Amino acid sequence: MGVKLLRWLLSGTANIRGRTKGVWAEGFDGASETDRRDLWVEVERRDLMDPIVSVETLALSRMHDRLEQWYTATYRTIKADCCLIIVRTQSGRSGVGEASAYGNPTKIQTEVAALTGWLIGRDPSQSFRFHPTGRRISFDCAVAGIDTALWDLRGQAAGLPVARLINEAAVLNVQVYASGGCRYDWRTDPEQLIAEALEYQTRGFPAFKFRLGTAWDWDGVTCDQFIELASAVVHATDSRFGLMVDGNARLSEAQALTIGKALARLGRFGWFEEPIPKDDLAGYQRLSRALDVPISGGESWSTVEQAMPYLRSHALSIVQPDAGLCGITEAVQMGEIAAHFGIRTVPHNWHNGVMTMANAQVVASLDKTPWVELNMLQGPLQSGILDSGLPIASGTLDISNCHGLGIQIRDDVRKLYPWIEGHYGIVVERSPQE
């Protein structure tokens, strides 16, 4: 059964690659919706797996303690959310996917419920006929979670990591970088960023990505002040410790140009992520031409169509799809096409343990030196949903022993992390510093 399933899945992956070298390479504008959706064609059904009997969505939460809360500009995050989709088959096997909580777990539950009737009775090895649309985030996240759960089931049936179903030569050790830099306050303690970088270096992470801190207009912060702080982080850490900056789309093009040139001079920065508004294609093209530091982006894309203008024009050097938003299938397609244009994939990964494992499987199938992000601010919910936590040691995530995603959800997860109504963040008002 495993061999037949593997053969089916590899034929699907070959189809991705063949199409990448065909219609998309020659001109995506000429490709029809049918062309795109037939990338993973359904072959003759062979009853490789027992049918789906139930689909369940779990909405989970945990409030952050006051000291755990973190900032992005004027926005303070006060709780962690999680949305899990569990697809069960007749034999009792369960596949799990994590849908991005940005889609709102309760809305995702409604979307999954509407798709469940179509799934019941179907063979999980068949192509999933629903795709992200880029038009409604709750729907896209629901589709992403289901798609991931189906891949988990397929990998379990084959006795292989998902990455090896997609690419027989997949690397099974993924480098994990620490992603944070959201707790330093320009008014009270900007040096906290340096202490945070040193902590992650001591813990064995190979690199650290940090943000721009609290709202600059609160305290009259300038590009020069940020560059000075970034320089202090560089000089405080080991020369082998990698650094990245996430602009969270907060900067003007002129500010991004100034900071990007400084990051290149400092010499330790692997990329400059989403420095300007995400839909400013022309701005990204200009920055990519002008800067020596690679520009990355694409975390909010749920479809290949959204990525294509940035790939064709080389507006980015690194793309960052997230399996929690677009699913494993779409993320792999995005990465395969990006590779055709000489663009690397390093997934966005800003929530919990199931999503971390899914994104690790994606990038392991695509890159010979795979890297994945780990949110250092999510708190106990992140790995507490899993029976055995995340298999990370010394900054490396080992997926070699995975069957499917390689995870098991705790039986008492709903009791531990019951859903808490309300948004995960609040807007903070603060008077500008006199």
NUSE-576719 format. One record per residue (C-alpha): residue in three letters; x, y, z. Coordinates in pm, 1 decimal, m for minus. Example, Ala and Ser with C-alpha at 12.3 -4.5 7.8 and 13.67 -1.06 7.14 Angstrom:
<nodes>
+------+----------+----------+----------+
! resn !       px !       py !       pz !
+------+----------+----------+----------+
!  ALA !   1230.0 !   m450.0 !    780.0 !
!  SER !   1367.0 !   m106.0 !    714.0 !
+------+----------+----------+----------+
</nodes>
This chain:
<nodes>
+------+----------+----------+----------+
! resn !       px !       py !       pz !
+------+----------+----------+----------+
!  MET !      0.0 !      0.0 !      0.0 !
!  GLY !    279.7 !    241.1 !     88.2 !
!  VAL !    462.0 !    181.2 !   m240.9 !
!  LYS !    148.9 !    245.1 !   m447.2 !
!  LEU !     73.6 !    560.7 !   m252.0 !
!  LEU !    429.6 !    684.4 !   m292.5 !
!  ARG !    415.4 !    620.6 !   m668.0 !
!  TRP !     92.2 !    821.2 !   m693.3 !
!  LEU !    225.6 !   1113.4 !   m495.6 !
!  LEU !    554.7 !   1124.6 !   m679.6 !
!  SER !    366.2 !   1134.2 !  m1008.4 !
!  GLY !    187.3 !   1440.7 !   m874.8 !
!  THR !    514.0 !   1607.4 !   m781.1 !
!  ALA !    662.0 !   1528.5 !  m1121.2 !
!  ASN !    358.3 !   1695.5 !  m1269.9 !
!  ILE !    433.8 !   2009.1 !  m1069.7 !
!  ARG !    786.1 !   2017.1 !  m1200.5 !
!  GLY !    687.7 !   1942.6 !  m1557.8 !
!  ARG !    429.5 !   2220.9 !  m1555.2 !
!  THR !    678.3 !   2456.7 !  m1392.3 !
!  LYS !    904.3 !   2415.0 !  m1692.4 !
!  GLY !    612.9 !   2459.0 !  m1927.7 !
!  VAL !    324.5 !   2699.9 !  m1911.2 !
!  TRP !    440.7 !   2893.8 !  m1603.8 !
!  ALA !    793.6 !   2936.9 !  m1727.6 !
!  GLU !    675.0 !   3052.3 !  m2066.6 !
!  GLY !    419.0 !   3298.3 !  m1939.1 !
!  PHE !    176.5 !   3249.2 !  m1654.0 !
!  ASP !    m65.4 !   3506.8 !  m1792.7 !
!  GLY !   m160.0 !   3254.8 !  m2060.4 !
!  ALA !   m242.6 !   2979.9 !  m1815.3 !
!  SER !   m606.9 !   2913.8 !  m1744.4 !
!  GLU !   m757.8 !   2833.3 !  m1405.3 !
!  THR !   m804.0 !   2478.5 !  m1533.6 !
!  ASP !   m431.2 !   2455.9 !  m1611.3 !
!  ARG !   m347.9 !   2561.3 !  m1255.3 !
!  ARG !   m593.8 !   2330.0 !  m1086.3 !
!  ASP !   m487.7 !   2033.9 !  m1296.9 !
!  LEU !   m129.6 !   2056.8 !  m1167.8 !
!  TRP !   m210.1 !   1774.4 !   m930.6 !
!  VAL !   m425.5 !   1557.8 !  m1153.0 !
!  GLU !   m628.9 !   1273.5 !  m1008.7 !
!  VAL !   m510.4 !    941.8 !  m1147.9 !
!  GLU !   m711.7 !    623.5 !  m1158.5 !
!  ARG !   m840.7 !    549.1 !   m809.3 !
!  ARG !   m684.3 !    238.1 !   m659.0 !
!  ASP !   m839.5 !    244.6 !   m312.4 !
!  LEU !   m496.2 !    294.5 !   m161.3 !
!  MET !   m635.9 !    415.0 !    171.2 !
!  ASP !   m949.8 !    360.3 !    373.8 !
!  PRO !  m1214.4 !    634.9 !    349.1 !
!  ILE !  m1254.2 !    948.5 !    557.0 !
!  VAL !  m1523.0 !    915.4 !    825.2 !
!  SER !  m1496.8 !   1246.3 !   1015.7 !
!  VAL !  m1344.8 !   1594.3 !   1008.2 !
!  GLU !  m1306.0 !   1794.7 !   1327.9 !
!  THR !  m1185.1 !   2149.1 !   1392.1 !
!  LEU !  m1033.9 !   2248.9 !   1727.4 !
!  ALA !  m1013.3 !   2615.8 !   1827.0 !
!  LEU !   m760.2 !   2661.1 !   2108.3 !
!  SER !   m622.0 !   2958.2 !   2303.9 !
!  ARG !   m394.8 !   3065.4 !   2586.3 !
!  MET !   m372.6 !   3412.5 !   2738.6 !
!  HIS !    m22.0 !   3557.1 !   2760.0 !
!  ASP !    100.9 !   3666.9 !   3100.0 !
!  ARG !    169.9 !   4040.1 !   3103.6 !
!  LEU !    544.6 !   3989.2 !   3065.6 !
!  GLU !    485.6 !   3751.6 !   2770.7 !
!  GLN !    287.8 !   4006.2 !   2568.4 !
!  TRP !    463.9 !   4160.5 !   2272.6 !
!  TYR !    442.9 !   4459.0 !   2038.9 !
!  THR !    435.4 !   4529.1 !   1669.3 !
!  ALA !    421.6 !   4907.7 !   1631.2 !
!  THR !    105.7 !   5009.6 !   1824.4 !
!  TYR !    m32.1 !   4657.8 !   1839.6 !
!  ARG !      3.9 !   4446.1 !   2155.9 !
!  THR !    m59.0 !   4072.3 !   2134.6 !
!  ILE !   m232.0 !   3943.0 !   2448.2 !
!  LYS !   m309.1 !   3579.5 !   2365.8 !
!  ALA !   m200.1 !   3289.1 !   2147.8 !
!  ASP !   m454.2 !   3108.9 !   1927.7 !
!  CYS !   m444.3 !   2778.7 !   1741.6 !
!  CYS !   m673.9 !   2610.5 !   1489.2 !
!  LEU !   m629.7 !   2237.8 !   1427.7 !
!  ILE !   m813.3 !   2031.2 !   1166.8 !
!  ILE !   m825.8 !   1655.7 !   1227.6 !
!  VAL !   m925.5 !   1420.7 !    945.2 !
!  ARG !   m999.5 !   1062.3 !   1057.9 !
!  THR !  m1028.0 !    749.7 !    845.0 !
!  GLN !  m1225.1 !    430.7 !    892.5 !
!  SER !   m927.1 !    245.9 !   1039.4 !
!  GLY !   m885.9 !    509.8 !   1311.5 !
!  ARG !   m585.7 !    685.5 !   1160.4 !
!  SER !   m585.6 !   1065.9 !   1209.2 !
!  GLY !   m422.4 !   1330.3 !    993.6 !
!  VAL !   m370.9 !   1675.6 !   1143.2 !
!  GLY !   m329.7 !   2016.3 !    985.0 !
!  GLU !   m291.1 !   2356.7 !   1145.9 !
!  ALA !   m476.7 !   2642.1 !    979.7 !
!  SER !   m333.0 !   2988.0 !   1035.8 !
!  ALA !   m511.9 !   3155.2 !   1325.8 !
!  TYR !   m502.6 !   3477.0 !   1120.7 !
!  GLY !   m811.7 !   3334.4 !    950.8 !
!  ASN !   m998.7 !   3338.3 !   1287.0 !
!  PRO !  m1042.8 !   2986.6 !   1429.1 !
!  THR !  m1420.7 !   3015.7 !   1473.7 !
!  LYS !  m1466.5 !   3132.5 !   1114.0 !
!  ILE !  m1236.6 !   2854.4 !    995.6 !
!  GLN !  m1456.7 !   2604.1 !   1181.9 !
!  THR !  m1755.2 !   2724.5 !    979.5 !
!  GLU !  m1564.5 !   2693.8 !    651.7 !
!  VAL !  m1445.1 !   2341.3 !    736.1 !
!  ALA !  m1797.4 !   2234.8 !    830.0 !
!  ALA !  m1917.3 !   2341.0 !    484.7 !
!  LEU !  m1650.3 !   2125.6 !    316.1 !
!  THR !  m1684.7 !   1821.9 !    541.2 !
!  GLY !  m1975.3 !   1664.5 !    352.0 !
!  TRP !  m1764.3 !   1651.3 !     37.0 !
!  LEU !  m1476.2 !   1484.2 !    222.5 !
!  ILE !  m1669.3 !   1208.3 !    402.5 !
!  GLY !  m1629.4 !    872.9 !    227.7 !
!  ARG !  m1341.3 !    984.0 !      7.6 !
!  ASP !   m999.7 !    824.2 !    m19.3 !
!  PRO !   m738.0 !   1062.6 !    133.3 !
!  SER !   m492.6 !    970.7 !   m142.8 !
!  GLN !   m713.5 !   1142.5 !   m399.0 !
!  SER !   m644.5 !   1498.5 !   m506.0 !
!  PHE !   m815.3 !   1759.0 !   m291.7 !
!  ARG !  m1036.4 !   1951.7 !   m533.6 !
!  PHE !  m1053.7 !   2274.5 !   m333.7 !
!  HIS !   m784.1 !   2538.6 !   m358.3 !
!  PRO !   m705.4 !   2867.7 !   m185.3 !
!  THR !   m857.1 !   3162.4 !   m368.4 !
!  GLY !   m680.3 !   3467.0 !   m225.2 !
!  ARG !  m1019.8 !   3626.6 !   m169.1 !
!  ARG !  m1132.1 !   3511.1 !    178.8 !
!  ILE !   m871.6 !   3430.5 !    440.6 !
!  SER !  m1095.2 !   3206.7 !    652.1 !
!  PHE !  m1168.8 !   2985.8 !    350.3 !
!  ASP !   m804.3 !   2975.7 !    243.8 !
!  CYS !   m694.4 !   2876.9 !    594.8 !
!  ALA !   m959.8 !   2603.9 !    610.4 !
!  VAL !   m842.8 !   2461.3 !    278.4 !
!  ALA !   m479.8 !   2486.8 !    394.2 !
!  GLY !   m550.9 !   2292.7 !    712.7 !
!  ILE !   m741.3 !   2017.6 !    532.0 !
!  ASP !   m472.2 !   1989.2 !    265.5 !
!  THR !   m204.9 !   1953.3 !    534.2 !
!  ALA !   m406.9 !   1690.2 !    722.7 !
!  LEU !   m445.3 !   1485.9 !    402.2 !
!  TRP !    m68.8 !   1499.1 !    344.9 !
!  ASP !    m19.0 !   1380.9 !    701.9 !
!  LEU !   m244.7 !   1080.3 !    634.4 !
!  ARG !    m63.1 !    998.3 !    310.6 !
!  GLY !    275.6 !   1009.6 !    479.7 !
!  GLN !    155.3 !    786.7 !    761.5 !
!  ALA !     22.3 !    532.9 !    512.5 !
!  ALA !    351.6 !    532.3 !    322.1 !
!  GLY !    563.5 !    525.4 !    640.7 !
!  LEU !    758.4 !    828.1 !    517.8 !
!  PRO !    802.4 !   1196.2 !    601.9 !
!  VAL !    585.2 !   1418.5 !    383.9 !
!  ALA !    903.4 !   1576.5 !    245.7 !
!  ARG !   1010.8 !   1239.2 !    104.7 !
!  LEU !    672.4 !   1188.8 !    m60.9 !
!  ILE !    729.6 !   1514.5 !   m245.7 !
!  ASN !   1100.2 !   1472.1 !   m316.2 !
!  GLU !   1282.3 !   1140.0 !   m272.8 !
!  ALA !   1607.3 !   1332.1 !   m211.3 !
!  ALA !   1464.4 !   1565.4 !     53.4 !
!  VAL !   1704.8 !   1673.8 !    328.7 !
!  LEU !   1563.3 !   1565.8 !    665.7 !
!  ASN !   1743.7 !   1806.4 !    898.8 !
!  VAL !   1603.8 !   2159.9 !    889.6 !
!  GLN !   1782.8 !   2458.1 !   1041.3 !
!  VAL !   1554.2 !   2653.8 !   1274.4 !
!  TYR !   1607.8 !   3025.3 !   1328.4 !
!  ALA !   1475.0 !   3217.5 !   1627.0 !
!  SER !   1211.1 !   3473.1 !   1532.0 !
!  GLY !   1126.9 !   3746.6 !   1781.6 !
!  GLY !   1250.5 !   4095.0 !   1856.8 !
!  CYS !    902.3 !   4216.9 !   1948.6 !
!  ARG !    944.8 !   4297.9 !   2317.2 !
!  TYR !   1187.2 !   4589.6 !   2311.4 !
!  ASP !   1036.2 !   4931.0 !   2377.7 !
!  TRP !   1206.8 !   5235.2 !   2229.3 !
!  ARG !   1101.7 !   5446.8 !   2525.2 !
!  THR !   1195.2 !   5223.0 !   2814.7 !
!  ASP !   1442.0 !   4951.5 !   2711.6 !
!  PRO !   1568.5 !   4925.4 !   2352.7 !
!  GLU !   1872.1 !   4730.5 !   2476.8 !
!  GLN !   1640.3 !   4437.2 !   2555.4 !
!  LEU !   1689.1 !   4343.1 !   2190.3 !
!  ILE !   2060.0 !   4280.2 !   2249.6 !
!  ALA !   1989.8 !   4058.6 !   2550.0 !
!  GLU !   1734.7 !   3862.4 !   2346.7 !
!  ALA !   1983.5 !   3803.4 !   2064.6 !
!  LEU !   2243.4 !   3676.4 !   2311.3 !
!  GLU !   1989.0 !   3442.5 !   2470.5 !
!  TYR !   1907.2 !   3274.6 !   2137.3 !
!  GLN !   2274.0 !   3250.3 !   2047.5 !
!  THR !   2342.2 !   3076.7 !   2381.2 !
!  ARG !   2054.8 !   2834.5 !   2318.7 !
!  GLY !   2218.2 !   2718.0 !   1995.9 !
!  PHE !   2001.2 !   2882.6 !   1732.7 !
!  PRO !   2197.6 !   2964.5 !   1416.6 !
!  ALA !   2024.0 !   3298.7 !   1353.2 !
!  PHE !   1780.3 !   3556.6 !   1488.8 !
!  LYS !   1518.4 !   3769.1 !   1310.3 !
!  PHE !   1399.1 !   4085.8 !   1481.5 !
!  ARG !   1145.2 !   4359.1 !   1416.2 !
!  LEU !   1134.1 !   4739.5 !   1433.2 !
!  GLY !   1010.0 !   4774.0 !   1790.9 !
!  THR !    730.0 !   4990.0 !   1922.5 !
!  ALA !    578.1 !   5264.3 !   1705.8 !
!  TRP !    849.8 !   5503.3 !   1595.1 !
!  ASP !    627.7 !   5810.8 !   1607.5 !
!  TRP !    568.1 !   5756.0 !   1979.4 !
!  ASP !    929.5 !   5845.1 !   2051.1 !
!  GLY !   1058.7 !   6016.5 !   1738.4 !
!  VAL !   1269.0 !   5714.9 !   1640.1 !
!  THR !   1471.4 !   5758.3 !   1321.8 !
!  CYS !   1637.0 !   5522.9 !   1076.1 !
!  ASP !   1972.4 !   5618.1 !   1225.2 !
!  GLN !   1861.2 !   5508.1 !   1571.5 !
!  PHE !   1743.1 !   5172.9 !   1439.9 !
!  ILE !   2068.2 !   5125.6 !   1247.4 !
!  GLU !   2265.7 !   5204.3 !   1563.4 !
!  LEU !   2068.6 !   4939.7 !   1756.2 !
!  ALA !   2111.2 !   4683.4 !   1477.4 !
!  SER !   2483.2 !   4756.3 !   1478.4 !
!  ALA !   2494.0 !   4698.3 !   1854.8 !
!  VAL !   2331.5 !   4357.2 !   1804.4 !
!  VAL !   2591.7 !   4271.9 !   1540.4 !
!  HIS !   2882.7 !   4366.3 !   1764.7 !
!  ALA !   2740.1 !   4189.5 !   2071.0 !
!  THR !   2693.2 !   3854.1 !   1897.3 !
!  ASP !   2930.7 !   3602.6 !   1742.6 !
!  SER !   3031.2 !   3660.4 !   1381.3 !
!  ARG !   2881.8 !   3320.6 !   1288.0 !
!  PHE !   2540.3 !   3409.7 !   1430.0 !
!  GLY !   2306.3 !   3508.1 !   1147.6 !
!  LEU !   2071.7 !   3806.9 !   1165.2 !
!  MET !   1763.0 !   3918.3 !    971.4 !
!  VAL !   1526.7 !   4215.5 !    996.0 !
!  ASP !   1148.4 !   4203.0 !    945.6 !
!  GLY !   1004.2 !   4542.6 !    855.1 !
!  ASN !    641.3 !   4427.3 !    894.5 !
!  ALA !    562.6 !   4649.8 !    592.7 !
!  ARG !    603.0 !   4957.7 !    816.9 !
!  LEU !    862.0 !   5161.8 !    628.5 !
!  SER !    853.8 !   5406.1 !    340.0 !
!  GLU !   1065.8 !   5318.9 !     39.1 !
!  ALA !   1317.2 !   5589.0 !    133.9 !
!  GLN !   1347.5 !   5452.0 !    488.3 !
!  ALA !   1383.1 !   5098.1 !    357.6 !
!  LEU !   1658.6 !   5207.3 !    121.1 !
!  THR !   1850.9 !   5374.9 !    403.2 !
!  ILE !   1818.5 !   5079.5 !    639.2 !
!  GLY !   1882.9 !   4820.8 !    366.5 !
!  LYS !   2211.3 !   4985.5 !    269.6 !
!  ALA !   2316.7 !   4992.0 !    634.5 !
!  LEU !   2231.8 !   4622.9 !    680.4 !
!  ALA !   2445.4 !   4539.2 !    377.2 !
!  ARG !   2736.2 !   4738.6 !    522.7 !
!  LEU !   2708.0 !   4556.9 !    852.7 !
!  GLY !   2746.2 !   4234.3 !    658.6 !
!  ARG !   2566.9 !   3985.6 !    884.0 !
!  PHE !   2209.9 !   4012.4 !    759.5 !
!  GLY !   2064.9 !   3725.4 !    560.5 !
!  TRP !   1761.8 !   3919.7 !    441.0 !
!  PHE !   1541.1 !   4225.4 !    488.1 !
!  GLU !   1180.4 !   4108.0 !    513.5 !
!  GLU !    875.7 !   4300.1 !    388.0 !
!  PRO !   1018.8 !   4647.4 !    449.0 !
!  ILE !    739.1 !   4832.8 !    266.0 !
!  PRO !    364.5 !   4771.7 !    206.5 !
!  LYS !    311.8 !   4424.3 !     64.5 !
!  ASP !    127.9 !   4526.3 !   m252.2 !
!  ASP !    390.7 !   4780.7 !   m365.8 !
!  LEU !    535.3 !   4565.9 !   m644.1 !
!  ALA !    718.7 !   4854.8 !   m812.9 !
!  GLY !    872.8 !   4955.1 !   m479.2 !
!  TYR !    998.6 !   4601.5 !   m418.9 !
!  GLN !   1145.6 !   4591.2 !   m767.6 !
!  ARG !   1336.7 !   4914.7 !   m705.4 !
!  LEU !   1461.5 !   4802.9 !   m363.9 !
!  SER !   1577.7 !   4465.5 !   m495.5 !
!  ARG !   1775.0 !   4637.5 !   m771.1 !
!  ALA !   1925.1 !   4896.4 !   m535.9 !
!  LEU !   2019.0 !   4682.2 !   m234.7 !
!  ASP !   2281.6 !   4414.4 !   m181.2 !
!  VAL !   2090.9 !   4259.7 !    109.3 !
!  PRO !   1827.8 !   4011.0 !    m16.1 !
!  ILE !   1463.7 !   4123.9 !      7.1 !
!  SER !   1207.9 !   3865.9 !    118.6 !
!  GLY !    828.9 !   3852.3 !    136.1 !
!  GLY !    511.7 !   3667.6 !     47.2 !
!  GLU !    390.6 !   3545.0 !    384.9 !
!  SER !     31.6 !   3650.7 !    312.5 !
!  TRP !      7.9 !   3481.7 !    m28.2 !
!  SER !   m231.7 !   3190.9 !    m49.4 !
!  THR !   m209.9 !   3133.5 !   m426.4 !
!  VAL !     58.2 !   3100.1 !   m689.2 !
!  GLU !   m114.5 !   3374.8 !   m886.6 !
!  GLN !    m37.0 !   3625.4 !   m610.9 !
!  ALA !    329.4 !   3528.6 !   m619.5 !
!  MET !    385.1 !   3535.4 !   m994.7 !
!  PRO !    431.9 !   3912.8 !  m1049.6 !
!  TYR !    701.2 !   3918.6 !   m778.8 !
!  LEU !    872.9 !   3607.7 !   m915.2 !
!  ARG !    868.8 !   3712.6 !  m1281.0 !
!  SER !   1013.5 !   4055.8 !  m1204.3 !
!  HIS !   1261.8 !   3934.7 !   m941.5 !
!  ALA !   1113.5 !   4178.2 !   m693.0 !
!  LEU !   1216.5 !   3934.3 !   m416.5 !
!  SER !   1519.8 !   3714.7 !   m357.0 !
!  ILE !   1340.4 !   3490.3 !   m105.3 !
!  VAL !    972.5 !   3387.4 !    m93.1 !
!  GLN !    797.6 !   3297.1 !    231.6 !
!  PRO !    476.6 !   3099.2 !    178.4 !
!  ASP !    309.9 !   2957.2 !    488.6 !
!  ALA !    146.3 !   2613.2 !    478.5 !
!  GLY !    m98.6 !   2733.9 !    742.9 !
!  LEU !   m236.9 !   2988.7 !    497.2 !
!  CYS !   m194.9 !   2818.4 !    159.1 !
!  GLY !   m150.3 !   2448.0 !    240.1 !
!  ILE !    138.5 !   2215.4 !    163.1 !
!  THR !     34.8 !   2162.7 !   m199.8 !
!  GLU !     26.1 !   2531.8 !   m289.3 !
!  ALA !    340.3 !   2610.1 !    m86.1 !
!  VAL !    537.5 !   2342.7 !   m272.3 !
!  GLN !    409.0 !   2467.3 !   m606.3 !
!  MET !    509.2 !   2821.5 !   m511.7 !
!  GLY !    854.3 !   2705.6 !   m407.6 !
!  GLU !    907.5 !   2497.0 !   m721.1 !
!  ILE !    819.4 !   2789.0 !   m945.1 !
!  ALA !   1030.4 !   3029.7 !   m738.0 !
!  ALA !   1328.0 !   2796.3 !   m780.9 !
!  HIS !   1284.2 !   2814.0 !  m1158.7 !
!  PHE !   1341.0 !   3190.3 !  m1130.2 !
!  GLY !   1642.0 !   3142.9 !   m901.2 !
!  ILE !   1448.0 !   3249.2 !   m591.9 !
!  ARG !   1484.5 !   3063.1 !   m262.9 !
!  THR !   1201.7 !   2956.1 !    m28.5 !
!  VAL !   1217.0 !   3007.7 !    349.5 !
!  PRO !    863.7 !   2962.6 !    488.6 !
!  HIS !    686.7 !   3205.7 !    714.4 !
!  ASN !    597.1 !   3017.2 !   1032.0 !
!  TRP !    441.0 !   3226.3 !   1307.4 !
!  HIS !    212.7 !   3001.5 !   1508.4 !
!  ASN !    226.2 !   2652.1 !   1659.3 !
!  GLY !    387.0 !   2309.9 !   1645.5 !
!  VAL !    179.1 !   2141.6 !   1374.8 !
!  MET !    237.5 !   2435.1 !   1142.1 !
!  THR !    609.5 !   2425.5 !   1222.1 !
!  MET !    629.6 !   2060.6 !   1121.2 !
!  ALA !    428.3 !   2124.9 !    803.9 !
!  ASN !    647.5 !   2415.7 !    695.1 !
!  ALA !    960.2 !   2215.2 !    775.9 !
!  GLN !    835.8 !   1934.6 !    549.3 !
!  VAL !    767.2 !   2186.9 !    272.2 !
!  VAL !   1109.4 !   2349.7 !    278.3 !
!  ALA !   1290.7 !   2017.4 !    324.7 !
!  SER !   1138.1 !   1903.8 !     m3.5 !
!  LEU !   1255.6 !   2217.6 !   m183.3 !
!  ASP !   1597.4 !   2323.7 !    m56.0 !
!  LYS !   1929.8 !   2146.3 !     m2.6 !
!  THR !   1998.9 !   2369.6 !    300.0 !
!  PRO !   1646.4 !   2417.9 !    439.3 !
!  TRP !   1561.6 !   2682.0 !    700.2 !
!  VAL !   1238.3 !   2739.7 !    887.5 !
!  GLU !   1120.3 !   3011.6 !   1125.5 !
!  LEU !   1030.9 !   2943.3 !   1489.3 !
!  ASN !    811.2 !   3194.6 !   1671.4 !
!  MET !    982.1 !   3253.9 !   2007.9 !
!  LEU !    684.7 !   3448.2 !   2147.7 !
!  GLN !    395.3 !   3201.5 !   2119.1 !
!  GLY !    436.9 !   3056.2 !   2467.3 !
!  PRO !    346.7 !   2707.1 !   2597.1 !
!  LEU !     61.3 !   2658.7 !   2347.4 !
!  GLN !    312.1 !   2620.0 !   2064.6 !
!  SER !    452.6 !   2282.4 !   2162.4 !
!  GLY !    207.6 !   2203.8 !   2444.1 !
!  ILE !    m49.6 !   2081.4 !   2191.6 !
!  LEU !    187.3 !   1797.3 !   2095.2 !
!  ASP !    243.6 !   1473.7 !   2285.0 !
!  SER !    622.1 !   1496.2 !   2254.5 !
!  GLY !    688.5 !   1861.8 !   2174.5 !
!  LEU !    896.8 !   1970.5 !   1875.9 !
!  PRO !   1207.0 !   1762.3 !   1786.2 !
!  ILE !   1446.8 !   2059.4 !   1791.4 !
!  ALA !   1800.8 !   2033.1 !   1928.7 !
!  SER !   2082.8 !   2286.5 !   1884.5 !
!  GLY !   1885.4 !   2482.8 !   1627.2 !
!  THR !   1803.3 !   2180.5 !   1410.1 !
!  LEU !   1464.4 !   2015.7 !   1355.7 !
!  ASP !   1498.6 !   1646.0 !   1273.9 !
!  ILE !   1218.4 !   1508.8 !   1055.1 !
!  SER !   1393.0 !   1183.9 !    959.9 !
!  ASN !   1175.5 !    969.3 !   1186.4 !
!  CYS !    846.8 !   1125.0 !   1080.6 !
!  HIS !    562.4 !    928.8 !    930.5 !
!  GLY !    358.9 !   1205.2 !    770.8 !
!  LEU !    414.6 !   1524.4 !    966.9 !
!  GLY !    549.5 !   1324.3 !   1259.6 !
!  ILE !    322.0 !   1465.7 !   1528.0 !
!  GLN !     57.9 !   1345.7 !   1772.9 !
!  ILE !   m193.0 !   1580.5 !   1937.4 !
!  ARG !   m240.2 !   1549.1 !   2313.2 !
!  ASP !   m567.0 !   1386.6 !   2416.5 !
!  ASP !   m635.3 !   1659.0 !   2673.9 !
!  VAL !   m554.0 !   1952.6 !   2447.4 !
!  ARG !   m903.4 !   2103.9 !   2468.0 !
!  LYS !   m897.0 !   2093.0 !   2846.0 !
!  LEU !   m550.4 !   2249.4 !   2858.7 !
!  TYR !   m616.7 !   2526.5 !   2604.0 !
!  PRO !   m991.3 !   2600.2 !   2581.3 !
!  TRP !  m1098.0 !   2856.8 !   2323.9 !
!  ILE !  m1104.4 !   3215.1 !   2453.4 !
!  GLU !  m1333.0 !   3452.7 !   2265.3 !
!  GLY !  m1195.7 !   3780.5 !   2140.3 !
!  HIS !   m914.4 !   3907.5 !   1923.1 !
!  TYR !   m556.6 !   3811.3 !   2002.8 !
!  GLY !   m435.4 !   4171.0 !   1998.7 !
!  ILE !   m526.4 !   4520.2 !   2109.0 !
!  VAL !   m429.6 !   4863.0 !   1978.4 !
!  VAL !   m235.6 !   5067.6 !   2233.1 !
!  GLU !   m248.9 !   5445.5 !   2246.8 !
!  ARG !     51.0 !   5629.0 !   2382.6 !
!  SER !    128.0 !   5999.2 !   2378.9 !
!  PRO !    436.8 !   6096.7 !   2181.0 !
!  GLN !    747.0 !   6158.9 !   2391.4 !
!  GLU !    786.7 !   6528.3 !   2462.3 !
+------+----------+----------+----------+
</nodes>
